[in-house]
Each structure stands twice: as structure tokens, then as C-alpha cells.
Amino acid sequence: MAVFLTKESKVLVQGMTGAEGMKHTRRMLAAGTDVVGGVNPRKAGSTVDLDGRAIPVFGSVREGMDATGADVTVVFVPPPFAKAAVVEAVDAGIGLAVVITEGIPVHDTVVFQAHARDRGTRIIGPNCPGLISPGQSNAGIIPADIAAKPGRIGLVSKSGTLTYQLMYELREYGFSSAVGIGGDPVVGTTHIDCLTAFEADPDTDLIVMIGEIGGDAEERAAEHIAAHVTKPVIAYVAGFTAPEGKTMGHAGAIVSGSSGTAEGKRKALEAAGVRVGSTPTETAGLVLARLAAPGDRTHD
């Protein structure tokens, strides 16, 4: 099994004919993703040759779904047009929308997230690297070659680059799925959503959770872990050296007063029985140590 994305997933790419969309569609195809079409109203009816495979371009998400049975869309549409692209996909009844686009206004995100919840569409992102189930499918921009091996670790992360680093450091063990949820203040799929999915997944034995400063998502995840997660969880919180009041990388990664500090998040997670690394490499070491002693069912 895998969470949210499997080998049966049929993927559309909104913005496939743009430079970034084209580049990453090639990478998704190379990873084994069943990319069944692109969406661009101005190029509807054409095909794009990607490494010997002719990918049709549809005028709308609905048209693409009707023609191919697609159930996933990956959105590479520029920020001013991203809200309309996601709303179109939701209105078409898509099951999963992976919104890669960075810089979408928060108001736009709030609108399409609410619309998606009402219609039953899961959103990953925005401002995220997407998700990968190694050996099955890859929807987004995660480099498949850093962790092409399937395994039994589940990973959920706010940070794209830290997703890549932890996947690389744990590549010998492999992953059931890795989900980059994005670092904006408002995201569609949360740590808790992924923790719940990994807890229910029989092919995930251990969960790695990567957070960062700002907000209270990690504290809320800690409460959820204490109450609902039986599988071991190892965590890393980015931003221990971040100065107060300064945004660090992601729009959601800002400390205000005593709220949202890395140390506060560490304490909340450790109180829930989660081991927390001080660096990504130390975090990987904690994972390896836990995998070497699989008998204990507690979080640490």
C-alpha cells in the first residue's frame, strides 16, 4: 500500500506545456507515474512528445478526466491563475490535487481549500514538492532517484529540501510514501492527516515527521500522536537558530514572541513520546537506531 498516491493513480498535469511543467512531467514519467494528459485550453487537442511518449493535451480537467479516468492533478500554474486552476479541478471532481505553485496569495488559498473540503477533494500544498510512493508513482517535483527504493518508512514534511535530505539519508531502508505538505500558512493536507494515514497503512512501520518554526501545527500533531498513533515517530524541527520576528524560508515559518519556537515544538513532541533530532543527520540516526530495535511499540 501507499498513502494518497499508488501505482493505479492516473495523473493530469495542469501547466504541463510550460517549462517547469514539462521538465517535471518528464521526471514523473521516468519514475513510473501514469501521466495520462496535460491541461492547457490554448493547446487543447495537441500532443506533447516526452521521451518517446505522446501525452495528449486537454482543454479542461473535466475533459481530461472523461477521456482518461484521471484521479490526480498536479498544478504548475503561475500564482495569479492558480486559484482558478484548482477550483476547476475541484469542480471536475478530481480526488487529489497536488499544488506545486509557490507564491499563491493566502486569500486565494483559503478560497480553494474551503471549496475543496466542501467537494471532497484532497489538496496537497500549495508551495510543496508533492508526494512520492517509491516504485509506484511520483506526483510533483521530488527527485525519484534519491529514494527510488520502496520501504516501510512514512515521511511527512513541511520542507521540500529536508524531505530530499531525509530520503537520501534513509535511502537504504526506503519509504512507503513521502508527502511534502508545503510551508505556507494555509495548507490542504496537514501533519495530522498524514500521521492518520500512515497509522492506518499496514506497509508503514515507522513515521518521520519534519516540522519547522512558526504556528502550532507541530504542537497539535504532538497531541494527536499521544492520543492516536501507536507506531514509532521520529521528528525534526527546522529553525532552532531562527531570530524572533524574521520569516525563515517559508511564509509560515515565523516566530512571534513565545509562540512557534523550535524548542517549544521539541518539548511538545518529546512529551508525546517522540524522539526529536537536533539536525537532519541526527534525526536519520535516530530512525536507524529505532529500526535496529523493532520490538518496542512506543514512539521512542
C-alpha positions, 0 to 999 in steps of 0.5 A: 500500500501507499498513502494518497498516491499508488501505482493505479493513480492516473495523473493530469498535469495542469501547466504541463506545456510550460517549462517547469511543467514539462521538465517535471512531467518528464521526471514523473514519467521516468519514475513510473507515474501514469501521466495520462494528459496535460491541461492547457485550453490554448493547446487543447487537442495537441500532443506533447512528445516526452521521451518517446511518449505522446501525452495528449493535451486537454482543454479542461480537467473535466475533459481530461478526466472523461477521456482518461479516468484521471484521479490526480492533478498536479498544478504548475500554474503561475500564482495569479491563475492558480486559484482558478486552476484548482477550483476547476479541478475541484469542480471536475471532481478530481480526488487529489490535487497536488499544488506545486505553485509557490507564491499563491496569495493566502486569500486565494488559498483559503478560497480553494481549500474551503471549496475543496473540503466542501467537494471532497477533494484532497489538496496537497500544498500549495508551495510543496514538492508533492508526494512520492510512493517509491516504485509506484508513482511520483506526483510533483517535483521530488527527485525519484532517484534519491529514494527510488527504493520502496520501504516501510518508512512514512515521511511527512514534511513541511520542507521540500529540501529536508524531505530530499535530505531525509530520503537520501539519508534513509535511502537504504531502508526506503519509504512507503510514501513521502508527502511534502505538505508545503510551508505556507500558512494555509495548507490542504493536507496537514501533519495530522492527516498524514500521521492518520494515514500512515497509522492506518497503512499496514506497509508503514512501520515507522513515521518521520515527521519534519516540522519547522518554526512558526504556528502550532501545527507541530504542537497539535500533531504532538497531541494527536500522536499521544492520543492516536498513533501507536507506531514509532515517530521520529521528528525534526524541527527546522529553525532552532537558530531562527531570530524572533520576528524574521520569516525563515524560508517559508511564509509560515515559518515565523516566530512571534514572541513565545509562540512557534519556537523550535524548542517549544515544538521539541518539548511538545513532541518529546512529551508525546513520546517522540524522539526529536533530532537536533539536525537532519543527520541526527534525526536519520540516526535516530530512525536507524537506531529505532529500526535496529530495535523493532520490538518496542511499540512506543514512539521512542 
